[in-house]
Amino acid sequence: MGSQAQVQHALDALAQLADALEREMLDQIAAEPALADDFNLITSITGVGKLTGAALVTAFTRIPFASSDAVVAYAGLDPSSLHCNGNAS
């Protein structure tokens, strides 16, 4: 097997592992009704996909945020704090 084929084989194996981990993560969230409700609510936001939603749901259960502003800042979901060139205001 040539080096390019070996690299492709490794990439395919990593993709399969990532898919399996994502399925397991989503199964774990689905098994907890409160997490599933939060996950469904979070992922209903345009631009928040499964991985970001899972990360946020996990953070919400582990970090005692003082306010919704703290959550937005933690998640980096406040585009109004950036100028057009991407620099913070």
N, C-alpha and C positions, 0 to 999 in steps of 0.2 A: 504494500500500500504506500503510495507516494505521500510526501509531506502535505500536499494540498488536500488529499483525501483524508489524511489523519486529522487535519484541522477541521475539515467539514464534519467528520464523525464526532469530534469533541464538541463542536458547536451544536450539532443535532442532539447529543446527549444532554448538554446543558439546557437546551430549549425544552426537552422532555422533563427534566428535573424542575425547571421553573414552572411549567404547566402543572405538574403534580403538586408543587408547593402552593401554587395559587388555588387549586381545587381544595386542598386541605385547609387553607386559611379561610376560604369562603364557607366550607362545611362547618368549621368551628364557629364562625359568626352566625350561621344559620341555626346552629344548635342552641343558641341563647336568644330567646325571643326579644329581650331588651336590646341586645347588640344588633340583632337583625333589623329591628325597627329603626334604630339610629343609623345603621348602614344604609338602609333604603332611603331614608330622609337625606342623608349627606350626598349619596350618589345621584339624587334627583337634581342636584345643582349642576348646571351646565359646566362642563370642563372637569368635574370631579369623577374620576373613574373608579374602578374596583380597587386598585392598589392604594390610591390616595384615600379613598373611603375607608378601607381597612386600617390604614395607618392612623387616620383621625379617630376612628372608633376606639382603637387600642389606646391612643393617647388620652382620650376623654376618660377612659376607665382608670388610668394610672396617674394622671396629673390633675391636681385640684386647681383649675383655672379660676381666677378671681372674677372674671367678667367675659362677656362675649368678645370684647375688644382684644382681650388677651388670647383668646382662641384664634381670632382672625390673624393677629400678629404672629403667633406660633406657627400657624399653617401657611403663612405667606399668601393669604387670599385677599389682601387689600390692595388692589391695583392703584388706588388713588394716592398712595404714598410714593409712587414712582412717576418721574417725568417721562416725556416721550423718549428720551435717550437712555432710559433705564437707570439713571442715577437717582439715589434716594433724595428726597426733598429735605 
